[in-house]
Amino acid sequence: MSEDWRTGLSRRPLLAALGALVGIGIVGGAVYEGGHVLFHSTPKGPYGDLLVGLGNADTAARVGRAALAEMPGFRAFAVASRLRGRLAGKPLSAVLVQDAAEGRIDEVEDWVLPRTLAELCTLAASQ
């Protein structure tokens, strides 16, 4: 008769190996997330509080420079004040979805962007 595979397998080494894998996963996750928390910095400048949700400020500034070329009367302070009111207590993604649903869309060099995102990019470019 064939030997049952479970008879040759001891429970303690198996549990120790599973515990080690779970421990490694927990430590790895803590190191990964801890790095984001400890080394995450708010973008510099007067609009850093608004730009923190954009991710890469350099890319946002490039899009913003293109948008600024199409906005002759741009006043950064007024835009920042309006955005602070619109974003107060809401996640950026929810505000962008609301912009799209309400038709607040801008076209910037063949890119179609929610107005809030376009304005955030212009603030990134104006710093």
CORHU-V820897 format. One line per field, one symbol per residue. psi: psi as a letter, one per 20 degrees, with the letter a starting at -180 (. if undefined). A space follows every 50 residues. Layout:
BEGIN
psi=???
END
This chain:
BEGIN
psi=qqpphhhipqhghghggggggggggggggggghhggghjpqpqrrijhhh ihiheohgghhghhhhhhhjnhkpoggggggghhghiojqqghhhhgggg hjjnpqpoljpoqqhggghhhhhhhi.
END
